[in-house]
Amino acid sequence: MGYEFLDEYNGISPVLLLYFEGARPMPIRDYMWEEYLPILEQFDKNEEKSKKNSKNN
């Protein structure tokens, strides 16, 4: 799971590309990014917490 911003993906430019386990990447067009950015910020915070917890164990 994860995401990245790309200049182009399958004819979509620019694009936010979302990755999920067991699924094809999901491209998001730039006019939709504002709906996804708060979710991605929370995802990043959760990933940081998870990494910290795994280092402490």
Secondary structure by P-SEA (a helix, b strand, c coil): cbbbbbcccccccccbbbbbccccbbbbccccccccaaaaaaaaaaaaaaaaaaaac
